[in-house]
Amino acid sequence: MITIVAKTKVRENKKQEFLKITEELIQKSQNEEGCISYDLYEDIADPYTLTFIESWEDMEAIDLHNKAEHFMKIVPKLADLTEGEIEVRSYRPAK
């Protein structure tokens, strides 16, 4: 299993638009083969810091996800609503 944590800071006047756009991304991603979970979380201390936490069966599932039509269409739109880079980290269970 691989977990991806993708954290971003949404512009204050763009949060509702960001959330609306992510609805499709989350729903379609959750239905992809190899997806264990795919959710969006809001930082309790800063409601404009949003984090996707995704769990996938393996790298093959992630590669397919990153090439999926909905991913390639939606992610560039999200980048326009954020401040700075989206910080993405990948994790696996410790051995």
CYANA upper distance limits for C-alpha pairs under 8 A (distance plus 0.5 A):
  1 MET  CA     55 SER  CA      7.23
  1 MET  CA     56 TRP  CA      6.16
  1 MET  CA     57 GLU  CA      5.12
  1 MET  CA     58 ASP  CA      6.11
  1 MET  CA     92 ARG  CA      6.66
  1 MET  CA     93 PRO  CA      7.71
  2 ILE  CA     55 SER  CA      6.13
  2 ILE  CA     56 TRP  CA      5.76
  2 ILE  CA     57 GLU  CA      6.88
  2 ILE  CA     58 ASP  CA      6.52
  2 ILE  CA     59 MET  CA      7.84
  2 ILE  CA     90 SER  CA      7.27
  2 ILE  CA     91 TYR  CA      6.15
  2 ILE  CA     92 ARG  CA      5.29
  2 ILE  CA     93 PRO  CA      8.08
  3 THR  CA     53 ILE  CA      7.51
  3 THR  CA     54 GLU  CA      5.95
  3 THR  CA     55 SER  CA      4.77
  3 THR  CA     56 TRP  CA      6.80
  3 THR  CA     90 SER  CA      6.19
  3 THR  CA     91 TYR  CA      5.50
  3 THR  CA     92 ARG  CA      6.69
  4 ILE  CA     52 PHE  CA      8.19
  4 ILE  CA     53 ILE  CA      6.27
  4 ILE  CA     54 GLU  CA      5.57
  4 ILE  CA     55 SER  CA      6.84
  4 ILE  CA     88 VAL  CA      7.46
  4 ILE  CA     89 ARG  CA      6.23
  4 ILE  CA     90 SER  CA      4.97
  4 ILE  CA     91 TYR  CA      6.73
  5 VAL  CA     51 THR  CA      7.19
  5 VAL  CA     52 PHE  CA      6.25
  5 VAL  CA     53 ILE  CA      5.24
  5 VAL  CA     54 GLU  CA      7.06
  5 VAL  CA     87 GLU  CA      8.45
  5 VAL  CA     88 VAL  CA      6.21
  5 VAL  CA     89 ARG  CA      5.80
  5 VAL  CA     90 SER  CA      6.89
  6 ALA  CA     51 THR  CA      5.95
  6 ALA  CA     52 PHE  CA      5.56
  6 ALA  CA     53 ILE  CA      7.10
  6 ALA  CA     86 ILE  CA      6.94
  6 ALA  CA     87 GLU  CA      5.96
  6 ALA  CA     88 VAL  CA      4.75
  6 ALA  CA     89 ARG  CA      6.93
  7 LYS  CA     49 THR  CA      7.58
  7 LYS  CA     50 LEU  CA      6.38
  7 LYS  CA     51 THR  CA      4.72
  7 LYS  CA     52 PHE  CA      6.91
  7 LYS  CA     86 ILE  CA      6.24
  7 LYS  CA     87 GLU  CA      5.61
  7 LYS  CA     88 VAL  CA      6.95
  8 THR  CA     49 THR  CA      6.23
  8 THR  CA     50 LEU  CA      6.04
  8 THR  CA     51 THR  CA      6.77
  8 THR  CA     82 THR  CA      7.23
  8 THR  CA     83 GLU  CA      7.98
  8 THR  CA     84 GLY  CA      8.33
  8 THR  CA     85 GLU  CA      7.55
  8 THR  CA     86 ILE  CA      5.32
  8 THR  CA     87 GLU  CA      6.87
  9 LYS  CA     48 TYR  CA      6.14
  9 LYS  CA     49 THR  CA      4.96
  9 LYS  CA     50 LEU  CA      6.81
  9 LYS  CA     82 THR  CA      6.09
  9 LYS  CA     83 GLU  CA      6.06
  9 LYS  CA     84 GLY  CA      7.92
  9 LYS  CA     86 ILE  CA      8.25
 10 VAL  CA     14 LYS  CA      7.10
 10 VAL  CA     15 LYS  CA      6.41
 10 VAL  CA     18 PHE  CA      8.04
 10 VAL  CA     48 TYR  CA      5.68
 10 VAL  CA     49 THR  CA      6.73
 10 VAL  CA     50 LEU  CA      7.63
 10 VAL  CA     81 LEU  CA      6.51
 10 VAL  CA     82 THR  CA      4.72
 10 VAL  CA     83 GLU  CA      6.49
 11 ARG  CA     15 LYS  CA      6.91
 11 ARG  CA     48 TYR  CA      7.49
 11 ARG  CA     81 LEU  CA      6.53
 11 ARG  CA     82 THR  CA      5.80
 11 ARG  CA     83 GLU  CA      6.54
 12 GLU  CA     48 TYR  CA      7.00
 14 LYS  CA     18 PHE  CA      6.61
 14 LYS  CA     81 LEU  CA      6.34
 14 LYS  CA     82 THR  CA      8.41
 15 LYS  CA     19 LEU  CA      6.67
 15 LYS  CA     48 TYR  CA      7.44
 15 LYS  CA     81 LEU  CA      8.22
 16 GLN  CA     20 LYS  CA      6.65
 17 GLU  CA     21 ILE  CA      6.72
 17 GLU  CA     81 LEU  CA      8.48
 18 PHE  CA     22 THR  CA      6.71
 18 PHE  CA     78 LEU  CA      6.80
 18 PHE  CA     81 LEU  CA      7.03
 19 LEU  CA     23 GLU  CA      7.02
 20 LYS  CA     24 GLU  CA      8.43
 21 ILE  CA     25 LEU  CA      7.69
 21 ILE  CA     74 ILE  CA      7.67
 21 ILE  CA     78 LEU  CA      8.03
 22 THR  CA     26 ILE  CA      6.45
 22 THR  CA     74 ILE  CA      8.17
 23 GLU  CA     27 GLN  CA      6.67
 24 GLU  CA     28 LYS  CA      6.49
 24 GLU  CA     70 HIS  CA      8.35
 25 LEU  CA     29 SER  CA      6.37
 25 LEU  CA     70 HIS  CA      6.94
 25 LEU  CA     71 PHE  CA      7.07
 25 LEU  CA     74 ILE  CA      7.28
 26 ILE  CA     30 GLN  CA      6.50
 26 ILE  CA     38 TYR  CA      6.75
 26 ILE  CA     39 ASP  CA      6.99
 26 ILE  CA     40 LEU  CA      8.32
 27 GLN  CA     31 ASN  CA      7.07
 28 LYS  CA     32 GLU  CA      7.07
 28 LYS  CA     70 HIS  CA      7.81
 29 SER  CA     35 CYS  CA      7.57
 29 SER  CA     38 TYR  CA      7.21
 29 SER  CA     65 HIS  CA      7.73
 30 GLN  CA     35 CYS  CA      6.39
 30 GLN  CA     36 ILE  CA      7.92
 30 GLN  CA     37 SER  CA      6.68
 30 GLN  CA     38 TYR  CA      6.13
 31 ASN  CA     35 CYS  CA      7.53
 32 GLU  CA     65 HIS  CA      7.87
 33 GLU  CA     61 ALA  CA      7.40
 34 GLY  CA     56 TRP  CA      6.10
 34 GLY  CA     57 GLU  CA      5.57
 34 GLY  CA     58 ASP  CA      7.71
 34 GLY  CA     61 ALA  CA      5.63
 34 GLY  CA     62 ILE  CA      8.45
 35 CYS  CA     54 GLU  CA      8.28
 35 CYS  CA     55 SER  CA      6.79
 35 CYS  CA     56 TRP  CA      5.19
 35 CYS  CA     57 GLU  CA      6.94
 35 CYS  CA     61 ALA  CA      7.61
 36 ILE  CA     54 GLU  CA      8.03
 36 ILE  CA     55 SER  CA      5.68
 36 ILE  CA     56 TRP  CA      5.77
 36 ILE  CA     57 GLU  CA      7.14
 37 SER  CA     53 ILE  CA      8.28
 37 SER  CA     54 GLU  CA      5.90
 37 SER  CA     55 SER  CA      5.57
 37 SER  CA     56 TRP  CA      7.60
 38 TYR  CA     52 PHE  CA      7.55
 38 TYR  CA     53 ILE  CA      6.45
 38 TYR  CA     54 GLU  CA      4.77
 38 TYR  CA     55 SER  CA      6.98
 39 ASP  CA     52 PHE  CA      6.13
 39 ASP  CA     53 ILE  CA      6.06
 39 ASP  CA     54 GLU  CA      6.89
 40 LEU  CA     50 LEU  CA      7.28
 40 LEU  CA     51 THR  CA      6.07
 40 LEU  CA     52 PHE  CA      4.89
 40 LEU  CA     53 ILE  CA      6.86
 41 TYR  CA     50 LEU  CA      6.09
 41 TYR  CA     51 THR  CA      5.58
 41 TYR  CA     52 PHE  CA      6.73
 41 TYR  CA     53 ILE  CA      8.01
 42 GLU  CA     46 ASP  CA      8.08
 42 GLU  CA     47 PRO  CA      6.10
 42 GLU  CA     48 TYR  CA      7.70
 42 GLU  CA     49 THR  CA      6.60
 42 GLU  CA     50 LEU  CA      5.16
 42 GLU  CA     51 THR  CA      6.94
 43 ASP  CA     47 PRO  CA      5.89
 43 ASP  CA     48 TYR  CA      7.83
 43 ASP  CA     49 THR  CA      6.02
 43 ASP  CA     50 LEU  CA      6.67
 43 ASP  CA     51 THR  CA      8.15
 56 TRP  CA     61 ALA  CA      6.90
 56 TRP  CA     62 ILE  CA      7.08
 57 GLU  CA     61 ALA  CA      7.01
 58 ASP  CA     62 ILE  CA      7.20
 59 MET  CA     63 ASP  CA      6.56
 60 GLU  CA     64 LEU  CA      6.76
 61 ALA  CA     65 HIS  CA      6.63
 62 ILE  CA     66 ASN  CA      6.61
 63 ASP  CA     67 LYS  CA      6.92
 64 LEU  CA     68 ALA  CA      6.61
 65 HIS  CA     71 PHE  CA      7.42
 66 ASN  CA     71 PHE  CA      6.68
 66 ASN  CA     72 MET  CA      7.59
 67 LYS  CA     71 PHE  CA      7.36
 67 LYS  CA     72 MET  CA      6.99
 68 ALA  CA     72 MET  CA      6.75
 69 GLU  CA     73 LYS  CA      6.60
 70 HIS  CA     74 ILE  CA      6.44
 71 PHE  CA     75 VAL  CA      6.30
 72 MET  CA     76 PRO  CA      7.64
 73 LYS  CA     77 LYS  CA      7.88
 74 ILE  CA     78 LEU  CA      7.04
 75 VAL  CA     79 ALA  CA      6.95
 76 PRO  CA     80 ASP  CA      7.34
 77 LYS  CA     81 LEU  CA      7.61
 78 LEU  CA     82 THR  CA      7.21
 79 ALA  CA     85 GLU  CA      8.35
 79 ALA  CA     86 ILE  CA      8.17
